[in-house]
Amino acid sequence: MIKNYFKIAWRNLWGNKTYSFLNIFGLAIGIACAGLIFLWVEDEVNFDSIYPNKDRIYYIPTNQKYDGVWRTFNSTPGPLAPALKEEIPGIKRVSRVVPREHLFSLGDNSIYEKGIYADPDFTDIFSLQFLQGNAASAFKDINSILISRKMVKQFFGNDTNVIGKTLKLDNTREYVITGVIKDQPQNVTLNYEWIAAYEPFAKYKDWMHQWGSNSMDTYVELSEDADVEVINKKLNGFIQEKIGYDNQTSAFLFAMKDWRLRGRFENGKQTGGRIIYVRLFTGIAWIILLIACINFMNLATARSEKRANEVGVRKVLGAEKKKLVIQFITEAMVMAFLAVVISVLLMQLALPQFNLMVEKQLVMDLGKPLHLLVLLLITLFCGIFSGCYPALYLSSFKPAAVLKEIRSAKGSAVFIRKGLVVAQFTVSIVLIISTIIVYQQVQHVKNRKLGYNKDHLITMKVRGDMEKKFNSIKQDMLNTGMVENVALNSYETLSIGNNGSGATWKGMDESGSDILISYRYISPEFISTAGMEIIEGRDFRLNHPGDSTRILITQSLAKLMGAETAVGKDIRLFEKDFEVLGVVRDFVYGDMYGNSDPVIFFLNEPDYAFYMYIRMSVNANIQETLSSLQAIMKKHNPAYPFEYSFVDDDFNARFTSEMLIGKLSRVFAFLAILISCLGLFGLAAYTAEQRQKEIGIRKVLGANVKRIVQLLSTDFLKLVFIAIGIAIPIAWWIIQHWLTGYAYRIEISWWVFAIAGMAAIGIALCTVSFQAVKAAMANPVKSLKTE
């Protein structure tokens, strides 16, 4: 019996090739989309899953209150880690982590590599897998270092044993390799190529031993019987007590399972993070699957006229309703299976491009039980969900009425079919509107007034003798004629940098001392090099010793000071008085979507310059300029490879998540529309076929092609208009909810909804018109010859 069901199913599929193609290909596209999204979601939810004791690993952020608002920071004081292990029961292991990038050299081979300085417990907390060496001897000496397998290949090739060999760090100090660790996978929070001991690194850095200086990350592993709530109660106020003065700071445990997806905090409370993207695209995957399934249901019920005689004959011959239902569901399962097979091929073809888009290395592994299970569940879902209603509908035909050709479509079936078309286009229109808004929001922020000129601005990290030789380097660069100015800064323009509170001034509000201010040390050329604007007072001057006790402040801080003019007023900070020399127009840094905190610029001090800024001439050739800069750096700093970045590229990189959402939304919106159009195309074909006699009569009576096309298209366009009416309020609500997360956001314009609506109408009209024109152009004799 089962074999017979499959034979009948195959015969029906083969006998209706157009119908079968539309259904199978539509399902295949839907399943492929859902499959790609599943791979992306799987990677996101499995972040940091490689660690055996991940359920007991936490890092410790701090909540600090500034200007009445709680802010969450990842960094903690250096003394916190040993104090936690000693004073709070339940904390089994603890490690401080300081990320750094250094130049590693072996002979003529020099490479910049990112890594961390960490305490010995780090190797056990994160269960490092040693390929050579072991955890016990990892940090036996102050110059010990662990390196990844990747670094071994870069410096030693296929050398099987590198223990005891040395690498030079920043052309100054040699480190002895005491272990080789397995390369980190892509989907982990902590990425590093080397690990060196924390204590020797921090020994002569006083600020790393102070309770009032947050300068590193702290990771802990809890005991198996530890109570998180009890430990959190002890952490609350722990740092504040150690600091010894009124400082509103509280630490807490943040679980590894939440690092990737729930790392967003507002006013000290966890509010989400990337989990919103996971939920969004999981929803889109289900929606696209449903659209594909709706196609099947619509086309199957629309074909009911052609299957009616078959159902009637089978019932007369004794077929039970249950067996007919099984037969039609079997057909749906066969189509779903074929669609899954095709979808796997489509996924394999699309994966390379999809990986480039999402910047991951996703793999469709059919040998993986989870992937096979998902494909099986999708097959069952699509087959049963898509086939259930058509099976029940077709099997309900009465044989007497069918065989007498009394088989007008049931009102409920027509209503459901139209409702499903409306649902398809509603979803498609919502996706179109959302895609436009995401693009607008990203462009709105990227085009906002930044307070500096990011174009033609190059940054280089200060390494080796660059600070000492700054004047010579600057002069050589200016002499090329391709550079307008050169300056030094302690931090990147876009970064938060070093910040703190405690600034006071005459007449300030008593609550003003908790204002968070960012500090930057700059050379006198920086403001003009960055393209910033002095709106009051003056800039620092070259060779002007008196400016060493003066500062520049941003507009927002000047407003907080409240006076008519801030210039000439004193601000007390670090137990010194600094005179305000000038006011700089506010500029955007840190949170690209929000309002930036006030900034104080100090005149650069020795060893505080970490970045060099180079302003290119607008008309300069980029490649020629870079070649000249490389030659100059080779002359003045030959031991270090030439390394640079453009500020506009760094700026664009801040929108990676939003741009990814925009790209994926565009792709999946297009595919959702494509699937909807396939279904609409099929429905239009069957409608035209069903009404061919009516069309023939109308043509005989004088109706022209335009009138017939209008007749056939009107019913479908009505459904699209209904979909537009439903989609607009839904899209508006979704967009408003999404935009509330951004302080700097667009105003929603009416024309966005108009464009989406017109696009839907145009797409539907083009899809239906093909079949309508074909039907209108047909010879009426063929449709009426049997009358």
DOKOLGU-12786 format. One line per 2 residues: number of its first residue (from 1); their letters; for each residue x, y, z of C-alpha. Coordinates in steps of 0.02 Angstrom, whole numbers. Each point is the difference from the previous one (the first is absolute). Last residue first. Layout:
NUM	a	X,Y,Z; ...
END
This chain:
787	et	-967,1203,-1314; 148,-114,-36
785	kl	80,124,-120; -11,142,125
783	sk	174,2,78; 92,-36,-162
781	vp	-106,122,-100; 43,140,122
779	na	182,4,-66; 112,50,144
777	ma	62,180,13; -102,38,156
775	ak	62,-157,87; 183,42,-35
773	va	-30,181,49; -74,-55,166
771	qf	138,-127,32; 135,130,-24
769	sv	-105,133,86; -7,-95,164
767	tc	186,10,38; 23,176,-67
765	la	-152,61,99; 59,-85,159
763	ig	173,78,-13; -71,172,-39
761	ia	-127,-8,141; 132,-57,124
759	am	120,137,-57; -139,129,11
757	ga	-36,-52,179; 184,2,51
755	ia	23,171,-81; -154,70,87
753	fv	52,-69,168; 170,83,-16
751	ww	-87,158,-66; -84,27,168
749	si	165,40,84; 61,-76,164
747	ei	108,125,93; 179,-60,10
745	ry	101,-43,153; 130,66,121
743	ay	-43,-69,173; -19,-175,-72
741	gt	-89,-146,84; -169,82,-30
739	lw	30,-32,-186; -41,-185,12
737	hq	-170,25,85; -47,137,-122
735	ii	49,-113,-145; -103,-147,61
733	ww	-153,109,33; 11,85,-170
731	ai	22,-167,-89; -158,-69,81
729	pi	-97,161,-36; 55,-4,-185
727	ai	-20,-186,-31; -189,-13,24
725	gi	-45,138,-123; 133,-59,-122
723	ai	-69,-178,8; -175,65,-40
721	fv	71,92,-151; 88,-161,-54
719	lk	-164,-96,12; -88,129,-108
717	lf	143,-16,-125; -37,-185,-17
715	dt	-184,27,-41; 40,141,-122
713	sl	128,-95,-104; -118,-115,-95
711	lq	-122,137,-50; 137,126,-41
709	vi	84,-128,-113; -169,-31,-82
707	rk	-31,186,-29; 174,28,-72
705	vn	-16,-150,-117; -161,65,-79
703	ag	-177,-56,40; -107,-16,-159
701	lv	-135,-130,38; 112,-138,-68
699	kr	136,59,119; -120,-4,148
697	ig	-56,-176,-47; 180,-61,-9
695	ie	43,80,167; -148,-86,82
693	kq	55,-164,-78; 179,27,64
691	rq	-56,40,177; 74,-153,87
689	ea	157,8,-106; 26,184,41
687	ty	-27,-36,184; 120,-147,-11
685	aa	136,108,-78; -31,144,122
683	lg	15,-120,146; 165,-66,-67
681	fl	71,174,-25; -61,51,173
679	gl	91,-148,75; 160,40,-92
677	cs	-23,183,45; -11,-40,185
675	il	161,-100,-13; 86,145,-88
673	ia	-67,124,128; 70,-106,142
671	lf	164,-14,-95; 13,189,-21
669	af	-41,30,183; 128,-133,46
667	vr	139,87,-95; -45,176,53
665	sl	-20,-50,183; 165,-93,-4
663	kg	90,153,-68; -82,120,123
661	il	30,-112,150; 182,-16,-52
659	me	12,189,-19; -73,21,174
657	st	122,-125,75; 153,71,-89
655	fr	-41,182,35; 157,43,97
653	an	103,-65,-147; -57,153,-100
651	fd	92,114,121; 159,-104,-6
649	dd	-6,11,-190; -27,189,10
647	vf	148,14,120; 117,-83,-124
645	sy	121,-128,70; 188,-19,11
643	ef	144,-121,25; 176,10,-73
641	py	104,-139,76; 108,48,151
639	ap	190,-11,13; 26,135,-131
637	nh	-77,143,102; 68,161,-75
635	kk	47,-54,-177; -128,-140,-14
633	mi	-131,122,64; 44,124,-138
631	aq	-3,-135,-135; -170,-61,60
629	ls	-68,177,1; 56,25,-180
627	sl	-81,-164,-56; -159,47,93
625	te	-6,169,-87; 28,-79,-171
623	qi	-140,-125,32; -121,134,60
621	na	32,126,-139; -8,172,79
619	nv	-140,120,-51; -76,15,174
617	sm	170,17,83; 24,-135,130
615	ri	-19,37,186; 111,-117,102
613	ym	-41,-48,178; 126,-89,112
611	yf	-66,-108,141; 67,-56,170
609	ay	71,164,66; 3,-2,190
607	dp	183,-49,19; 53,183,21
605	en	-145,120,32; -123,67,-129
603	lf	-95,159,39; -161,-48,85
601	fi	-168,-16,-88; -154,-16,110
599	vp	-152,-90,-70; -185,2,45
597	ds	-99,-160,-28; -66,-46,-172
595	ng	-183,-4,-47; -63,-161,-76
593	ym	-1,-97,-162; 188,-7,-32
591	dg	32,-51,181; 185,32,32
589	yv	37,160,-94; -97,142,-80
587	fd	65,178,14; -53,150,102
585	rv	71,167,-63; 162,41,89
583	vg	9,134,135; 164,90,34
581	lv	134,38,129; -89,-61,156
579	ef	126,22,142; 53,-157,91
577	dk	14,-11,190; 83,-153,72
575	ef	-52,-135,124; -30,-124,-143
573	lr	-134,121,-63; -51,177,45
571	id	-79,97,-143; 43,184,-12
569	kg	-94,131,-102; 90,100,-135
567	va	-114,-61,-138; -161,-73,72
565	te	-105,145,-62; -174,50,51
563	ag	20,-115,150; -97,-163,19
561	ml	145,-119,25; -113,-136,-70
559	ka	-11,96,-164; 190,7,-12
557	ls	5,-189,28; -118,-28,-147
555	qt	100,118,-112; 161,-99,18
553	il	146,52,108; 176,59,-42
551	ir	126,7,140; 133,111,75
549	ts	144,-41,116; 115,-54,-142
547	dg	-59,149,-103; 127,115,83
545	ph	142,-92,-87; -51,65,-174
543	nl	111,-87,-127; -147,-43,-113
541	rf	-165,76,50; -152,-82,78
539	dr	-164,61,-75; -93,162,37
537	ge	-152,69,90; -173,-50,-57
535	ii	-67,-106,-143; 160,-97,-34
533	em	-45,-121,-138; 65,-175,-34
531	ga	78,-47,-167; 105,-139,74
529	ts	162,87,-51; -62,169,65
527	if	-40,-70,172; 157,-109,4
525	ep	138,125,-39; 35,51,180
523	si	39,-182,48; -137,-93,90
521	yr	-37,-83,167; -180,-56,16
519	ys	-114,-14,151; -183,-55,-6
517	il	-115,74,132; -134,-86,104
515	id	-93,124,110; -3,-59,182
513	sg	68,165,67; -153,94,-64
511	se	-115,-49,143; 53,149,103
509	dm	-37,116,-146; 152,95,-62
507	gk	36,178,54; 188,-11,-16
505	wt	57,-155,-88; 16,-184,37
503	ag	57,-155,-97; -15,-159,103
501	sg	-57,-120,-134; 86,-123,-116
499	nn	49,-41,-177; 141,-74,-101
497	gi	-40,-41,-181; -180,2,-60
495	sl	57,-49,-174; -48,86,-164
493	te	144,124,-6; 128,-134,44
491	ys	94,35,160; 152,90,72
489	nl	9,118,-147; 142,61,-111
487	av	-6,113,-152; 44,16,-185
485	ne	-59,130,-127; -32,32,-184
483	vm	79,-155,-78; 24,-30,-187
481	gt	132,135,-26; 133,-127,47
479	nl	85,130,111; -143,-11,126
477	md	42,-184,30; 185,37,23
475	qk	-42,139,123; -116,-110,102
473	is	126,-142,11; 135,121,58
471	nf	-116,78,130; -61,-170,61
469	kk	171,-79,24; -23,-31,186
467	em	-182,-51,-25; 38,-118,-145
465	dg	147,-83,87; -78,-173,20
463	rv	-185,1,-32; -136,132,-14
461	km	-151,-80,-80; -39,78,-168
459	ti	-155,96,-49; -48,71,-171
457	lh	-125,138,-39; -53,27,-180
455	dk	-183,5,56; -45,-4,185
453	ny	-22,188,16; -43,42,180
451	gl	-155,53,99; -95,-152,-60
449	kr	-146,85,-85; -114,-145,-44
447	nk	26,-92,-165; 45,-170,74
445	vh	-143,17,124; -131,35,-132
443	qv	75,-130,-117; -22,-135,132
441	qq	-177,58,38; -49,12,-184
439	yv	62,-177,-39; -95,-72,149
437	ii	-155,99,-54; 5,-64,-180
435	ts	21,-181,56; -142,17,125
433	ii	-118,65,-135; 43,-141,-121
431	lv	-14,-131,138; -172,66,52
429	is	-52,-4,-184; 53,-182,-17
427	vt	-92,-50,159; -160,83,-58
425	fq	24,-75,-173; -1,-177,65
423	av	-142,31,122; -109,76,-137
421	vl	32,-152,-110; -48,-111,148
419	gk	-161,95,26; -45,-19,-184
417	ri	20,-188,13; -96,-4,164
415	fv	-145,96,-76; -2,-109,-155
413	as	-1,-156,108; -138,68,112
411	gk	-108,44,-149; 15,-175,-71
409	as	50,-5,-182; -134,-53,-120
407	ri	-1,-184,-29; -162,-56,-80
405	ek	84,-101,-138; -125,-144,20
403	lv	149,-107,52; 46,128,134
401	aa	-174,18,72; -21,-188,17
399	pk	176,-27,70; -16,128,141
397	fs	165,94,21; 71,-5,178
395	sl	160,-89,-52; 57,154,-95
393	yl	-19,117,149; 76,-117,129
391	ap	150,-34,-111; 16,184,-49
389	yc	-1,47,186; 127,-130,56
387	gs	123,8,-143; 95,158,40
385	fi	11,-31,188; 37,-186,-22
383	gc	129,15,-137; 81,162,57
381	fl	12,-56,182; 57,-176,-42
379	ti	134,60,-121; 55,137,121
377	ll	11,-129,140; 107,-114,-108
375	lv	114,143,-52; 19,52,183
373	ll	40,-179,51; 132,-15,-136
371	hl	82,162,59; -4,-57,182
369	pk	71,-171,-42; 153,75,-88
367	gl	50,-103,-152; -100,117,-111
365	dm	119,140,49; -51,170,-69
363	vl	148,108,50; 6,179,63
361	qk	164,95,-5; -60,172,54
359	ev	7,178,-66; -191,12,-22
357	ml	11,54,-183; 156,-98,-43
355	nf	-78,-155,78; -158,25,-104
353	qp	105,10,-159; 87,-164,40
351	la	-163,-78,63; -109,35,-154
349	lq	50,-150,-106; -3,-120,147
347	ml	-167,74,54; -75,-21,-173
345	lv	55,-183,-4; -77,-28,172
343	si	-158,89,-59; -15,-119,-149
341	vv	-2,-150,116; -120,88,119
339	al	-118,42,-145; 0,-181,-56
337	fa	-46,-52,178; -136,133,10
335	mv	-73,-58,-166; -3,-180,59
333	ma	-77,55,166; -136,99,-91
331	et	-42,-151,-108; -6,-107,157
329	if	-117,128,78; -115,-22,-151
327	qi	1,-190,14; -22,0,190
325	vl	-151,115,-17; -73,-115,-133
323	kk	26,-149,115; -89,88,143
321	ke	-146,49,-114; -27,-181,-44
319	ag	19,-63,-178; -144,-112,-52
317	lv	0,6,-190; -126,143,6
315	kr	122,94,114; 144,-27,-122
313	vg	-107,59,-147; -52,158,92
311	ve	178,41,57; 68,-19,-177
309	na	-143,105,-69; 40,138,125
307	rk	188,4,-33; -10,125,-142
305	es	-125,110,91; 104,-10,159
303	ra	148,81,-86; -31,162,94
301	ta	3,-100,162; 173,-68,-40
299	ln	66,166,-64; -54,92,156
297	mf	63,-132,121; 167,-14,-87
295	ni	26,187,-8; -48,13,184
293	ca	141,-122,37; 126,115,-84
291	il	-68,150,97; 7,-103,160
289	li	182,-45,-30; 40,184,-32
287	iw	-88,48,162; 89,-135,99
285	ai	170,60,-61; -49,182,31
283	gt	-45,-43,180; 167,-84,27
281	fl	75,155,-80; -79,117,126
279	rv	28,-113,150; 186,-14,-37
277	yi	10,186,-36; -83,41,167
275	ir	119,-121,86; 140,114,-60
273	gg	-24,107,154; -125,-8,142
271	tq	-51,120,137; 112,-43,147
269	kg	-22,138,128; 130,129,55
267	ne	-88,148,-79; -3,-93,-165
265	fr	101,-158,-29; 34,-100,-158
263	gr	97,-162,10; -144,-120,-25
261	lr	48,-101,-154; 188,-22,7
259	wd	42,10,184; -162,-78,63
257	km	55,-182,13; 163,62,79
255	af	-93,63,153; 21,179,64
253	lf	41,9,185; -18,169,85
251	as	99,155,50; -70,159,78
249	tq	69,176,-8; -70,160,74
247	nd	159,78,68; 3,89,167
245	yg	172,-41,65; 93,-155,60
243	ik	39,-79,-168; -12,-171,82
241	eq	-179,28,60; -53,62,-171
239	if	78,-154,-79; -102,-120,109
237	gn	-160,104,-8; -99,-137,-84
235	lk	124,-144,-16; -62,-80,161
233	kn	-179,2,-61; 57,-69,-167
231	iv	88,-144,88; -159,-48,93
229	ev	-104,10,-159; 124,-108,-96
227	da	0,-140,129; 156,-107,-17
225	de	-16,-190,13; 99,-38,-158
223	sl	131,131,43; -3,157,-106
221	ev	121,45,-139; 46,182,-11
219	yt	51,126,-132; 58,179,31
217	dm	27,123,-142; 128,139,14
215	sn	30,186,31; -124,67,126
213	sg	103,117,109; -62,46,174
211	wq	55,-162,82; 179,32,-54
209	hm	125,-135,-50; -15,22,-189
207	wd	25,188,21; 174,-31,69
205	ky	65,-83,-159; 169,-73,50
203	ka	-60,-176,40; -144,-8,-124
201	fp	87,-99,-138; 99,-108,122
199	ey	-164,-43,91; -109,-36,-152
197	aa	95,-147,-75; -6,-16,-190
195	iw	-132,-76,-114; 11,-6,-190
193	ey	-114,-10,-152; -156,68,83
191	nl	-188,3,-22; -114,7,152
189	tv	-183,0,-50; 3,-166,-91
187	nq	-79,-44,-167; 153,4,-114
185	pq	87,-149,76; 156,31,105
183	dk	160,-84,-59; 64,-137,115
181	iv	136,52,121; 189,-8,-13
179	gt	96,15,163; 155,70,85
177	iv	60,114,-141; 134,116,69
175	ye	-28,186,-21; 134,122,-57
173	rt	-18,185,37; 34,151,-110
171	nd	-50,-16,-182; -184,16,46
169	lk	3,-179,66; 142,-115,-55
167	lt	-42,-184,-14; 97,-140,83
165	kg	13,-189,-7; -15,-100,160
163	iv	-147,-105,-61; -7,9,-190
161	nt	-16,-186,-39; -73,-66,-163
159	dn	68,134,-117; -122,7,-146
157	gf	21,186,-30; 91,84,144
155	fq	-62,180,-3; -170,-3,-85
153	kv	-33,-184,34; 34,22,186
151	mk	-108,156,1; -148,-101,-68
149	rs	28,-137,128; -28,133,132
147	il	131,72,116; 33,-12,187
145	is	129,118,73; 128,-2,140
143	ni	103,157,35; -37,7,186
141	dk	41,-184,17; -105,-153,46
139	fa	-152,68,-91; -59,-152,-98
137	sa	92,-130,103; -151,-72,91
135	an	-118,34,-145; 91,-116,-118
133	gq	127,-3,-142; -43,-37,-182
131	lf	-171,-23,-78; -80,72,156
129	ql	-189,15,4; -50,147,110
127	sf	-141,-41,122; -64,180,9
125	id	5,12,190; 150,-116,7
123	tf	116,100,-113; -63,164,73
121	dp	51,-51,176; 180,49,-41
119	da	-47,187,-12; -20,82,-170
117	yi	83,115,-127; -93,-17,-164
115	gk	24,-19,-187; -7,88,-166
113	ey	141,-28,-126; 101,120,-107
111	is	124,-97,-108; 188,14,-30
109	nd	104,-130,-95; 176,65,-34
107	gl	74,-98,145; -142,-48,115
105	sf	-111,145,46; -163,30,92
103	lh	-80,173,-6; -127,21,138
101	er	-189,16,21; -73,3,174
99	pv	-147,-67,100; 15,8,191
97	vr	-78,-147,93; -9,-25,188
95	sv	-32,-177,57; -102,-84,136
93	rk	-27,-179,57; -114,-85,125
91	ig	-112,144,52; -125,-78,120
89	pi	63,90,154; 39,186,-21
87	ee	152,72,90; 157,-78,-72
85	kl	-54,-36,-177; -92,165,-13
83	ap	146,100,70; 121,-79,-124
81	al	-112,53,-147; -49,174,61
79	pg	176,71,20; 9,45,-187
77	pt	-160,105,-3; -141,-50,-120
75	sn	-43,24,-183; -160,-60,-82
73	ft	-97,158,36; -186,25,34
71	rw	-71,174,24; -126,50,133
69	vg	-76,172,-29; -15,143,127
67	dy	143,102,-75; 116,-149,14
65	kq	-36,-161,94; 115,-147,-28
63	nt	-53,-179,-34; 147,-118,-11
61	pi	30,-153,-107; 66,-165,69
59	yy	25,-145,-118; -80,-167,28
57	ir	41,-184,-28; -100,-132,94
55	dk	-117,-54,-140; 147,3,-122
53	np	86,-144,90; 40,-103,-155
51	yi	44,153,-107; -34,-26,-186
49	sd	-175,77,10; 69,178,-1
47	fn	-126,52,-133; -125,-139,-33
45	ve	-151,116,-9; 81,105,-137
43	de	64,-146,-105; -168,-88,5
41	vw	-87,162,-48; 110,18,-155
39	lf	-25,-182,-49; -188,16,30
37	il	-5,157,-109; 80,-96,-141
35	ga	-124,-142,22; -151,117,5
33	ca	55,79,-163; 31,-172,-78
31	ig	-171,-60,63; -89,148,-79
29	ia	95,-16,-164; -37,-186,-6
27	lg	-185,27,41; -17,122,-145
25	fi	95,-119,-114; -109,-148,51
23	nl	-165,92,-15; 35,95,-160
21	fs	82,-150,-81; -142,-118,48
19	yt	-133,116,-69; 96,22,-161
17	kn	36,-186,-15; -176,-63,29
15	gw	8,-181,-64; 167,-31,85
13	ln	-66,53,170; -160,-100,-22
11	rw	94,-155,-52; 123,18,145
9	ai	-142,12,127; -90,-148,-77
7	kf	158,-106,11; 33,60,179
5	yn	-175,-46,56; 15,-169,-86
3	ki	159,-39,97; -91,42,162
1	m	-138,-122,-48
END
